[in-house]
Each structure stands twice: as C-alpha cells, then as structure tokens.
Amino acid sequence: MAGMVTERAGSAASGHGDGYACARAWAALTSAHARITGQLSAALGEACGLTINDFEILLRLDQAPPPGLRLGGLNAAVRLTQPSLSRAVDRLERRGWLRRATTADDRRGVVVTTTPAGRQVLRRAAPVHARIIREFLLDPLTEGEQDLLARALDRIAGS
C-alpha cells in the first residue's frame, strides 16, 4: 500500500510538472504559516492577552508617524475586513490600548493612535513574538537560508 502511495505521488509529480511543484510550495507555505500562527496565538494570548491581529494593529500604529493612521490606512496595513478591523479597534480602545480622534482637516476622518498603555503591552509582546518567530521560523534554517527566505519574501511582497 505504501508503495502505491509513493508511486502515485511520483506519477503526479511527473505528470503535472510545474503545477505539482506549485502545489507543493503552496502546501508547505500554508502549513508553515498555520504552525507559526498557532504558536504565536497561544504565546501572545497567554503572555499579554493579545491576538495576532491585536499585536499587528498595535505594531502598525506604533510605527506610524504622528498623528497616527486613518482606519483606511490601518486596514491596508493589517489586511482585515473593515468589520473585523472595526471590532478589533473597538476592543483595543475599550482595553485602553488605543484611541480614536477626528482629524483637524476633516471632521469625518478618524485617526487611530496607541496610548501609553498600548505601547506598554506592545513592549511586553514584542519579545514573545520574536521568540516564537526565532524558534519556529528562523532557528530551523541556516543563516544563508534565513537571508534567502527574507529576500524571497520581500520580493514576493513587492518591497
């Protein structure tokens, strides 16, 4: 039976050429992503009470120049649907980790910024995030592979 599985897999590989290589690459990427996000989710939740999206929102806001980011700019940075982003911003605002304010030039526009408490939780979360990324993404690779991965992902992301 095991020989049949191997034989079929070999046939699929030779019969579909490039398509099979694409499928294998995609499967590896999605499996790695699922494994790492699962570890991140558990570690950030336990250490800081943050979800991965909460961490990403706080990080993007912390990196934004004053006066902060409009919701549309934040949405482009974290890639959540508008309703999901609004719920996350509401939750983080209730926890005192960010604040919304109208813009001086456009009373309809809303700018989001981190609060001192938000920056504090982000400072606690950043080492947890780094530890998980190192342990599950970088440590299994050589330095050369790490560099290659970073360059390849930058190119794919369009940076």
C-alpha positions in Angstrom: 0.0 0.0 0.0 2.8 2.5 0.9 4.5 1.7 -2.4 1.3 2.6 -4.2 1.1 5.9 -2.5 4.7 6.7 -3.3 4.1 5.5 -6.9 1.0 7.7 -7.3 2.8 10.7 -5.8 5.7 10.1 -8.2 3.2 9.9 -11.1 1.5 13.1 -10.0 4.9 14.8 -9.8 6.0 13.7 -13.3 2.6 14.0 -14.8 1.9 17.6 -13.7 5.4 19.1 -13.7 5.2 22.7 -12.8 1.7 22.6 -11.3 2.7 19.9 -8.8 5.7 22.0 -7.8 3.4 25.0 -7.3 1.0 22.9 -5.2 3.9 21.5 -3.0 5.2 25.1 -2.5 1.8 26.4 -1.5 1.1 23.4 0.8 4.5 24.0 2.6 3.9 27.7 2.9 0.4 27.3 4.3 1.5 24.5 6.7 4.4 26.7 8.0 2.1 29.7 8.4 -0.5 27.7 10.3 2.1 26.2 12.6 3.7 29.5 13.4 0.4 31.5 13.8 -0.8 28.8 16.1 2.3 29.1 18.3 2.1 33.0 18.1 -1.6 33.0 19.0 -1.1 30.8 22.1 2.0 32.6 23.3 0.7 36.2 22.8 -2.6 35.3 24.4 -1.0 33.7 27.4 1.7 36.4 27.9 -0.2 39.6 27.1 -3.9 38.8 26.3 -3.4 39.8 22.7 -4.5 38.1 19.5 -2.1 38.1 16.5 -4.3 40.8 14.9 -4.2 42.9 18.1 -0.4 42.7 18.0 -0.3 43.6 14.3 -2.6 46.6 14.8 -0.6 47.9 17.8 2.7 47.4 16.0 1.5 49.2 12.9 0.1 52.1 14.9 3.3 52.3 17.0 5.4 52.6 13.8 3.1 55.3 12.3 4.2 58.9 12.3 2.1 61.4 14.2 -0.8 61.9 14.3 -1.4 58.2 13.7 -3.2 56.2 11.0 -6.6 56.6 9.5 -8.7 53.5 9.6 -8.3 53.0 5.9 -4.5 53.1 6.2 -4.6 50.7 9.1 -6.9 48.4 7.1 -4.4 48.3 4.2 -1.5 47.6 6.7 -3.2 44.7 8.6 -5.4 43.2 5.8 -8.5 42.6 7.8 -12.0 43.1 6.5 -13.5 46.5 7.5 -15.9 45.0 10.0 -13.2 42.8 11.6 -10.9 45.8 11.9 -13.6 47.9 13.4 -14.3 45.2 16.0 -10.6 44.9 16.8 -10.2 48.7 17.2 -13.3 48.8 19.4 -11.9 46.0 21.6 -8.4 47.6 21.9 -9.9 51.0 22.6 -12.1 49.5 25.4 -8.9 48.0 26.9 -7.3 51.4 26.8 -4.6 50.4 24.3 -5.5 52.8 21.5 -7.5 55.9 21.0 -9.6 57.3 18.1 -9.8 61.0 17.3 -11.2 63.1 14.5 -8.7 64.8 12.2 -8.3 68.5 12.3 -8.6 68.9 8.5 -11.6 66.5 8.0 -14.1 66.1 10.9 -15.4 62.9 9.3 -11.9 61.3 9.3 -10.8 59.2 12.2 -7.2 58.8 13.2 -6.1 55.9 15.5 -3.1 56.1 17.8 -1.7 53.9 20.5 -1.9 55.0 24.1 0.9 54.7 26.7 -0.8 51.5 27.9 -0.9 50.2 24.3 2.8 50.9 23.9 3.5 49.1 27.2 1.6 46.0 26.2 3.4 46.1 22.8 6.8 46.2 24.6 5.8 43.1 26.6 4.5 41.3 23.5 7.4 42.1 21.1 9.9 39.7 22.9 7.3 37.0 22.9 6.6 37.5 19.2 10.4 37.5 18.5 10.9 34.3 20.5 8.3 32.4 18.6 9.4 33.7 15.2 13.0 32.7 16.0 12.1 29.3 17.4 9.6 28.2 14.7 10.8 30.1 11.6 14.4 31.1 11.8 16.2 28.6 14.1 15.4 25.6 11.8 17.3 27.5 9.0 20.9 28.3 8.4 21.9 31.9 8.2 22.1 31.6 4.4 18.6 30.1 4.3 17.3 32.9 6.6 18.7 35.5 4.3 17.3 33.8 1.2 13.9 33.5 2.8 13.8 37.2 3.8 14.9 38.3 0.3 12.4 35.9 -1.4 9.5 37.1 0.8 10.5 40.7 0.3 10.4 40.2 -3.5 7.0 38.4 -3.3 5.6 41.1 -1.1 6.8 43.8 -3.6 9.1 45.6 -1.2 
